[in-house]
Amino acid sequence: MTKINFQTIKINNLRNSSGLFLGTNNQKGRVSKNILNEGFGTVNGKNSEVKKNSANIEKK
């Protein structure tokens, strides 16, 4: 779980759709996913170059 601590906080303005929530806040019915797909490998050899590289990732 992410924990953020502030020594002080100053709020200049709260609007109708804003809020300040203190303590433990659990959002029900929300889902968060983070997927990172990356890969390149290596390029070996004298005078080797990579130009206009593209990749296709298939979800299985």
PDB file of N, CA, C and O in Angstrom:
ATOM      1  N   MET A   1       0.839  -1.168   0.000  1.00  0.00           N
ATOM      2  CA  MET A   1       0.000   0.000   0.000  1.00  0.00           C
ATOM      3  C   MET A   1       0.891   1.240   0.000  1.00  0.00           C
ATOM      4  O   MET A   1       1.920   1.267   0.675  1.00  0.00           O
ATOM      5  N   THR A   2       0.506   2.237  -0.737  1.00  0.00           N
ATOM      6  CA  THR A   2       1.240   3.491  -0.791  1.00  0.00           C
ATOM      7  C   THR A   2       0.930   4.325   0.440  1.00  0.00           C
ATOM      8  O   THR A   2      -0.226   4.441   0.845  1.00  0.00           O
ATOM      9  N   LYS A   3       1.961   4.903   1.030  1.00  0.00           N
ATOM     10  CA  LYS A   3       1.784   5.751   2.200  1.00  0.00           C
ATOM     11  C   LYS A   3       2.417   7.109   1.904  1.00  0.00           C
ATOM     12  O   LYS A   3       3.586   7.183   1.524  1.00  0.00           O
ATOM     13  N   ILE A   4       1.654   8.166   2.078  1.00  0.00           N
ATOM     14  CA  ILE A   4       2.128   9.530   1.838  1.00  0.00           C
ATOM     15  C   ILE A   4       1.990  10.315   3.123  1.00  0.00           C
ATOM     16  O   ILE A   4       0.912  10.354   3.716  1.00  0.00           O
ATOM     17  N   ASN A   5       3.075  10.945   3.564  1.00  0.00           N
ATOM     18  CA  ASN A   5       3.056  11.755   4.780  1.00  0.00           C
ATOM     19  C   ASN A   5       3.382  13.206   4.438  1.00  0.00           C
ATOM     20  O   ASN A   5       4.325  13.477   3.695  1.00  0.00           O
ATOM     21  N   PHE A   6       2.614  14.121   4.971  1.00  0.00           N
ATOM     22  CA  PHE A   6       2.853  15.548   4.827  1.00  0.00           C
ATOM     23  C   PHE A   6       3.117  16.140   6.200  1.00  0.00           C
ATOM     24  O   PHE A   6       2.428  15.805   7.163  1.00  0.00           O
ATOM     25  N   GLN A   7       4.103  17.015   6.299  1.00  0.00           N
ATOM     26  CA  GLN A   7       4.311  17.756   7.545  1.00  0.00           C
ATOM     27  C   GLN A   7       3.174  18.750   7.744  1.00  0.00           C
ATOM     28  O   GLN A   7       2.592  18.837   8.825  1.00  0.00           O
ATOM     29  N   THR A   8       2.870  19.489   6.699  1.00  0.00           N
ATOM     30  CA  THR A   8       1.743  20.429   6.724  1.00  0.00           C
ATOM     31  C   THR A   8       1.081  20.413   5.355  1.00  0.00           C
ATOM     32  O   THR A   8       1.702  20.050   4.356  1.00  0.00           O
ATOM     33  N   ILE A   9      -0.172  20.804   5.320  1.00  0.00           N
ATOM     34  CA  ILE A   9      -0.886  20.934   4.052  1.00  0.00           C
ATOM     35  C   ILE A   9      -1.792  22.150   4.155  1.00  0.00           C
ATOM     36  O   ILE A   9      -2.469  22.350   5.163  1.00  0.00           O
ATOM     37  N   LYS A  10      -1.799  22.963   3.102  1.00  0.00           N
ATOM     38  CA  LYS A  10      -2.630  24.159   3.056  1.00  0.00           C
ATOM     39  C   LYS A  10      -3.585  24.024   1.884  1.00  0.00           C
ATOM     40  O   LYS A  10      -3.156  23.785   0.756  1.00  0.00           O
ATOM     41  N   ILE A  11      -4.864  24.173   2.140  1.00  0.00           N
ATOM     42  CA  ILE A  11      -5.891  24.072   1.104  1.00  0.00           C
ATOM     43  C   ILE A  11      -6.498  25.449   0.917  1.00  0.00           C
ATOM     44  O   ILE A  11      -7.082  26.018   1.839  1.00  0.00           O
ATOM     45  N   ASN A  12      -6.353  25.969  -0.281  1.00  0.00           N
ATOM     46  CA  ASN A  12      -6.874  27.300  -0.573  1.00  0.00           C
ATOM     47  C   ASN A  12      -8.354  27.291  -0.927  1.00  0.00           C
ATOM     48  O   ASN A  12      -9.067  28.251  -0.635  1.00  0.00           O
ATOM     49  N   ASN A  13      -8.827  26.205  -1.560  1.00  0.00           N
ATOM     50  CA  ASN A  13     -10.188  26.221  -2.052  1.00  0.00           C
ATOM     51  C   ASN A  13     -10.691  24.785  -2.232  1.00  0.00           C
ATOM     52  O   ASN A  13      -9.957  23.940  -2.745  1.00  0.00           O
ATOM     53  N   LEU A  14     -11.913  24.499  -1.825  1.00  0.00           N
ATOM     54  CA  LEU A  14     -12.584  23.230  -2.104  1.00  0.00           C
ATOM     55  C   LEU A  14     -13.844  23.528  -2.893  1.00  0.00           C
ATOM     56  O   LEU A  14     -14.649  24.364  -2.481  1.00  0.00           O
ATOM     57  N   ARG A  15     -14.026  22.862  -4.011  1.00  0.00           N
ATOM     58  CA  ARG A  15     -15.205  23.056  -4.855  1.00  0.00           C
ATOM     59  C   ARG A  15     -16.250  21.985  -4.550  1.00  0.00           C
ATOM     60  O   ARG A  15     -16.032  21.116  -3.705  1.00  0.00           O
ATOM     61  N   ASN A  16     -17.359  22.055  -5.229  1.00  0.00           N
ATOM     62  CA  ASN A  16     -18.454  21.109  -4.984  1.00  0.00           C
ATOM     63  C   ASN A  16     -18.059  19.667  -5.250  1.00  0.00           C
ATOM     64  O   ASN A  16     -18.522  18.769  -4.546  1.00  0.00           O
ATOM     65  N   SER A  17     -17.218  19.420  -6.246  1.00  0.00           N
ATOM     66  CA  SER A  17     -16.852  18.039  -6.575  1.00  0.00           C
ATOM     67  C   SER A  17     -15.511  17.635  -5.972  1.00  0.00           C
ATOM     68  O   SER A  17     -14.960  16.600  -6.347  1.00  0.00           O
ATOM     69  N   SER A  18     -14.980  18.422  -5.053  1.00  0.00           N
ATOM     70  CA  SER A  18     -13.709  18.117  -4.402  1.00  0.00           C
ATOM     71  C   SER A  18     -13.946  17.653  -2.982  1.00  0.00           C
ATOM     72  O   SER A  18     -15.040  17.797  -2.437  1.00  0.00           O
ATOM     73  N   GLY A  19     -12.902  17.094  -2.393  1.00  0.00           N
ATOM     74  CA  GLY A  19     -13.021  16.681  -1.004  1.00  0.00           C
ATOM     75  C   GLY A  19     -11.660  16.458  -0.395  1.00  0.00           C
ATOM     76  O   GLY A  19     -10.683  16.222  -1.106  1.00  0.00           O
ATOM     77  N   LEU A  20     -11.593  16.533   0.908  1.00  0.00           N
ATOM     78  CA  LEU A  20     -10.392  16.233   1.673  1.00  0.00           C
ATOM     79  C   LEU A  20     -10.739  15.054   2.570  1.00  0.00           C
ATOM     80  O   LEU A  20     -11.653  15.135   3.391  1.00  0.00           O
ATOM     81  N   PHE A  21     -10.006  13.963   2.409  1.00  0.00           N
ATOM     82  CA  PHE A  21     -10.310  12.742   3.132  1.00  0.00           C
ATOM     83  C   PHE A  21      -9.122  12.369   4.001  1.00  0.00           C
ATOM     84  O   PHE A  21      -8.000  12.258   3.507  1.00  0.00           O
ATOM     85  N   LEU A  22      -9.355  12.179   5.274  1.00  0.00           N
ATOM     86  CA  LEU A  22      -8.315  11.831   6.227  1.00  0.00           C
ATOM     87  C   LEU A  22      -8.541  10.425   6.742  1.00  0.00           C
ATOM     88  O   LEU A  22      -9.677   9.962   6.835  1.00  0.00           O
ATOM     89  N   GLY A  23      -7.458   9.752   7.077  1.00  0.00           N
ATOM     90  CA  GLY A  23      -7.578   8.405   7.608  1.00  0.00           C
ATOM     91  C   GLY A  23      -7.511   7.371   6.503  1.00  0.00           C
ATOM     92  O   GLY A  23      -6.974   7.639   5.428  1.00  0.00           O
ATOM     93  N   THR A  24      -8.047   6.200   6.758  1.00  0.00           N
ATOM     94  CA  THR A  24      -8.040   5.122   5.786  1.00  0.00           C
ATOM     95  C   THR A  24      -9.207   5.294   4.836  1.00  0.00           C
ATOM     96  O   THR A  24     -10.364   5.335   5.255  1.00  0.00           O
ATOM     97  N   ASN A  25      -8.896   5.395   3.552  1.00  0.00           N
ATOM     98  CA  ASN A  25      -9.928   5.566   2.533  1.00  0.00           C
ATOM     99  C   ASN A  25      -9.903   4.356   1.605  1.00  0.00           C
ATOM    100  O   ASN A  25      -8.939   4.161   0.865  1.00  0.00           O
ATOM    101  N   ASN A  26     -10.938   3.558   1.641  1.00  0.00           N
ATOM    102  CA  ASN A  26     -11.051   2.388   0.778  1.00  0.00           C
ATOM    103  C   ASN A  26     -12.103   2.662  -0.276  1.00  0.00           C
ATOM    104  O   ASN A  26     -13.252   2.968   0.041  1.00  0.00           O
ATOM    105  N   GLN A  27     -11.702   2.551  -1.536  1.00  0.00           N
ATOM    106  CA  GLN A  27     -12.627   2.760  -2.640  1.00  0.00           C
ATOM    107  C   GLN A  27     -13.184   1.416  -3.071  1.00  0.00           C
ATOM    108  O   GLN A  27     -12.434   0.568  -3.553  1.00  0.00           O
ATOM    109  N   LYS A  28     -14.474   1.205  -2.910  1.00  0.00           N
ATOM    110  CA  LYS A  28     -15.099  -0.059  -3.296  1.00  0.00           C
ATOM    111  C   LYS A  28     -15.534   0.012  -4.756  1.00  0.00           C
ATOM    112  O   LYS A  28     -15.967   1.057  -5.241  1.00  0.00           O
ATOM    113  N   GLY A  29     -15.411  -1.104  -5.434  1.00  0.00           N
ATOM    114  CA  GLY A  29     -15.843  -1.173  -6.822  1.00  0.00           C
ATOM    115  C   GLY A  29     -14.842  -0.594  -7.808  1.00  0.00           C
ATOM    116  O   GLY A  29     -15.177  -0.420  -8.980  1.00  0.00           O
ATOM    117  N   ARG A  30     -13.634  -0.292  -7.377  1.00  0.00           N
ATOM    118  CA  ARG A  30     -12.598   0.264  -8.254  1.00  0.00           C
ATOM    119  C   ARG A  30     -11.524  -0.777  -8.485  1.00  0.00           C
ATOM    120  O   ARG A  30     -11.175  -1.530  -7.576  1.00  0.00           O
ATOM    121  N   VAL A  31     -11.001  -0.822  -9.689  1.00  0.00           N
ATOM    122  CA  VAL A  31      -9.940  -1.761 -10.037  1.00  0.00           C
ATOM    123  C   VAL A  31      -8.823  -0.984 -10.712  1.00  0.00           C
ATOM    124  O   VAL A  31      -9.068  -0.133 -11.567  1.00  0.00           O
ATOM    125  N   SER A  32      -7.615  -1.281 -10.324  1.00  0.00           N
ATOM    126  CA  SER A  32      -6.448  -0.659 -10.932  1.00  0.00           C
ATOM    127  C   SER A  32      -5.484  -1.752 -11.359  1.00  0.00           C
ATOM    128  O   SER A  32      -5.147  -2.640 -10.575  1.00  0.00           O
ATOM    129  N   LYS A  33      -5.044  -1.679 -12.609  1.00  0.00           N
ATOM    130  CA  LYS A  33      -4.094  -2.650 -13.130  1.00  0.00           C
ATOM    131  C   LYS A  33      -2.944  -1.911 -13.784  1.00  0.00           C
ATOM    132  O   LYS A  33      -3.125  -0.851 -14.383  1.00  0.00           O
ATOM    133  N   ASN A  34      -1.766  -2.482 -13.661  1.00  0.00           N
ATOM    134  CA  ASN A  34      -0.588  -1.907 -14.281  1.00  0.00           C
ATOM    135  C   ASN A  34       0.162  -3.024 -14.989  1.00  0.00           C
ATOM    136  O   ASN A  34       0.623  -3.971 -14.352  1.00  0.00           O
ATOM    137  N   ILE A  35       0.283  -2.913 -16.299  1.00  0.00           N
ATOM    138  CA  ILE A  35       0.981  -3.907 -17.093  1.00  0.00           C
ATOM    139  C   ILE A  35       2.094  -3.210 -17.858  1.00  0.00           C
ATOM    140  O   ILE A  35       1.873  -2.193 -18.515  1.00  0.00           O
ATOM    141  N   LEU A  36       3.295  -3.772 -17.764  1.00  0.00           N
ATOM    142  CA  LEU A  36       4.435  -3.225 -18.482  1.00  0.00           C
ATOM    143  C   LEU A  36       5.000  -4.305 -19.382  1.00  0.00           C
ATOM    144  O   LEU A  36       5.514  -5.314 -18.900  1.00  0.00           O
ATOM    145  N   ASN A  37       4.907  -4.099 -20.686  1.00  0.00           N
ATOM    146  CA  ASN A  37       5.453  -5.027 -21.666  1.00  0.00           C
ATOM    147  C   ASN A  37       6.574  -4.303 -22.403  1.00  0.00           C
ATOM    148  O   ASN A  37       6.344  -3.302 -23.081  1.00  0.00           O
ATOM    149  N   GLU A  38       7.764  -4.814 -22.262  1.00  0.00           N
ATOM    150  CA  GLU A  38       8.870  -4.219 -22.989  1.00  0.00           C
ATOM    151  C   GLU A  38       9.915  -5.287 -23.265  1.00  0.00           C
ATOM    152  O   GLU A  38      10.037  -6.265 -22.527  1.00  0.00           O
ATOM    153  N   GLY A  39      10.634  -5.093 -24.295  1.00  0.00           N
ATOM    154  CA  GLY A  39      11.683  -6.039 -24.622  1.00  0.00           C
ATOM    155  C   GLY A  39      12.373  -5.611 -25.893  1.00  0.00           C
ATOM    156  O   GLY A  39      11.721  -5.189 -26.848  1.00  0.00           O
ATOM    157  N   PHE A  40      13.653  -5.714 -25.911  1.00  0.00           N
ATOM    158  CA  PHE A  40      14.404  -5.338 -27.090  1.00  0.00           C
ATOM    159  C   PHE A  40      15.484  -6.359 -27.384  1.00  0.00           C
ATOM    160  O   PHE A  40      15.752  -6.653 -28.548  1.00  0.00           O
ATOM    161  N   GLY A  41      16.097  -6.895 -26.372  1.00  0.00           N
ATOM    162  CA  GLY A  41      17.185  -7.832 -26.589  1.00  0.00           C
ATOM    163  C   GLY A  41      18.505  -7.106 -26.735  1.00  0.00           C
ATOM    164  O   GLY A  41      18.711  -6.047 -26.142  1.00  0.00           O
ATOM    165  N   THR A  42      19.391  -7.672 -27.521  1.00  0.00           N
ATOM    166  CA  THR A  42      20.712  -7.080 -27.695  1.00  0.00           C
ATOM    167  C   THR A  42      21.043  -6.942 -29.169  1.00  0.00           C
ATOM    168  O   THR A  42      20.507  -7.661 -30.013  1.00  0.00           O
ATOM    169  N   VAL A  43      21.920  -6.023 -29.459  1.00  0.00           N
ATOM    170  CA  VAL A  43      22.437  -5.840 -30.808  1.00  0.00           C
ATOM    171  C   VAL A  43      23.935  -6.069 -30.735  1.00  0.00           C
ATOM    172  O   VAL A  43      24.638  -5.362 -30.013  1.00  0.00           O
ATOM    173  N   ASN A  44      24.424  -7.041 -31.469  1.00  0.00           N
ATOM    174  CA  ASN A  44      25.839  -7.392 -31.435  1.00  0.00           C
ATOM    175  C   ASN A  44      26.451  -7.233 -32.822  1.00  0.00           C
ATOM    176  O   ASN A  44      25.757  -7.297 -33.837  1.00  0.00           O
ATOM    177  N   GLY A  45      27.724  -7.031 -32.841  1.00  0.00           N
ATOM    178  CA  GLY A  45      28.454  -6.992 -34.101  1.00  0.00           C
ATOM    179  C   GLY A  45      28.980  -5.606 -34.401  1.00  0.00           C
ATOM    180  O   GLY A  45      28.438  -4.596 -33.952  1.00  0.00           O
ATOM    181  N   LYS A  46      30.032  -5.587 -35.160  1.00  0.00           N
ATOM    182  CA  LYS A  46      30.657  -4.328 -35.540  1.00  0.00           C
ATOM    183  C   LYS A  46      29.752  -3.582 -36.516  1.00  0.00           C
ATOM    184  O   LYS A  46      29.228  -4.167 -37.464  1.00  0.00           O
ATOM    185  N   ASN A  47      29.579  -2.295 -36.274  1.00  0.00           N
ATOM    186  CA  ASN A  47      28.746  -1.407 -37.103  1.00  0.00           C
ATOM    187  C   ASN A  47      27.275  -1.825 -37.142  1.00  0.00           C
ATOM    188  O   ASN A  47      26.576  -1.499 -38.102  1.00  0.00           O
ATOM    189  N   SER A  48      26.796  -2.530 -36.135  1.00  0.00           N
ATOM    190  CA  SER A  48      25.381  -2.914 -36.076  1.00  0.00           C
ATOM    191  C   SER A  48      24.533  -1.703 -35.730  1.00  0.00           C
ATOM    192  O   SER A  48      24.919  -0.887 -34.894  1.00  0.00           O
ATOM    193  N   GLU A  49      23.390  -1.586 -36.366  1.00  0.00           N
ATOM    194  CA  GLU A  49      22.476  -0.471 -36.129  1.00  0.00           C
ATOM    195  C   GLU A  49      21.044  -0.985 -36.019  1.00  0.00           C
ATOM    196  O   GLU A  49      20.706  -2.050 -36.536  1.00  0.00           O
ATOM    197  N   VAL A  50      20.219  -0.210 -35.338  1.00  0.00           N
ATOM    198  CA  VAL A  50      18.792  -0.478 -35.282  1.00  0.00           C
ATOM    199  C   VAL A  50      18.096   0.751 -35.828  1.00  0.00           C
ATOM    200  O   VAL A  50      18.295   1.860 -35.331  1.00  0.00           O
ATOM    201  N   LYS A  51      17.277   0.553 -36.857  1.00  0.00           N
ATOM    202  CA  LYS A  51      16.553   1.672 -37.467  1.00  0.00           C
ATOM    203  C   LYS A  51      15.081   1.300 -37.615  1.00  0.00           C
ATOM    204  O   LYS A  51      14.740   0.174 -37.978  1.00  0.00           O
ATOM    205  N   LYS A  52      14.236   2.254 -37.331  1.00  0.00           N
ATOM    206  CA  LYS A  52      12.784   2.086 -37.489  1.00  0.00           C
ATOM    207  C   LYS A  52      12.292   0.793 -36.849  1.00  0.00           C
ATOM    208  O   LYS A  52      11.563   0.019 -37.469  1.00  0.00           O
ATOM    209  N   ASN A  53      12.693   0.571 -35.615  1.00  0.00           N
ATOM    210  CA  ASN A  53      12.316  -0.633 -34.884  1.00  0.00           C
ATOM    211  C   ASN A  53      10.830  -0.604 -34.546  1.00  0.00           C
ATOM    212  O   ASN A  53      10.294   0.443 -34.184  1.00  0.00           O
ATOM    213  N   SER A  54      10.171  -1.739 -34.661  1.00  0.00           N
ATOM    214  CA  SER A  54       8.781  -1.866 -34.236  1.00  0.00           C
ATOM    215  C   SER A  54       8.598  -3.236 -33.601  1.00  0.00           C
ATOM    216  O   SER A  54       9.382  -4.154 -33.841  1.00  0.00           O
ATOM    217  N   ALA A  55       7.564  -3.362 -32.794  1.00  0.00           N
ATOM    218  CA  ALA A  55       7.317  -4.620 -32.101  1.00  0.00           C
ATOM    219  C   ALA A  55       5.825  -4.864 -32.025  1.00  0.00           C
ATOM    220  O   ALA A  55       5.027  -3.928 -32.080  1.00  0.00           O
ATOM    221  N   ASN A  56       5.458  -6.110 -31.900  1.00  0.00           N
ATOM    222  CA  ASN A  56       4.077  -6.506 -31.738  1.00  0.00           C
ATOM    223  C   ASN A  56       3.988  -7.413 -30.512  1.00  0.00           C
ATOM    224  O   ASN A  56       4.671  -8.435 -30.444  1.00  0.00           O
ATOM    225  N   ILE A  57       3.155  -7.046 -29.549  1.00  0.00           N
ATOM    226  CA  ILE A  57       2.999  -7.829 -28.329  1.00  0.00           C
ATOM    227  C   ILE A  57       1.606  -8.421 -28.336  1.00  0.00           C
ATOM    228  O   ILE A  57       0.612  -7.705 -28.457  1.00  0.00           O
ATOM    229  N   GLU A  58       1.543  -9.739 -28.206  1.00  0.00           N
ATOM    230  CA  GLU A  58       0.261 -10.423 -28.167  1.00  0.00           C
ATOM    231  C   GLU A  58      -0.036 -10.882 -26.754  1.00  0.00           C
ATOM    232  O   GLU A  58       0.792 -11.530 -26.114  1.00  0.00           O
ATOM    233  N   LYS A  59      -1.213 -10.546 -26.275  1.00  0.00           N
ATOM    234  CA  LYS A  59      -1.638 -10.968 -24.952  1.00  0.00           C
ATOM    235  C   LYS A  59      -2.163 -12.391 -25.040  1.00  0.00           C
ATOM    236  O   LYS A  59      -3.052 -12.679 -25.841  1.00  0.00           O
ATOM    237  N   LYS A  60      -1.616 -13.287 -24.218  1.00  0.00           N
ATOM    238  CA  LYS A  60      -2.036 -14.688 -24.236  1.00  0.00           C
ATOM    239  C   LYS A  60      -2.754 -15.051 -22.979  1.00  0.00           C
ATOM    240  O   LYS A  60      -3.180 -16.195 -22.820  1.00  0.00           O
TER     241      LYS A  60
END
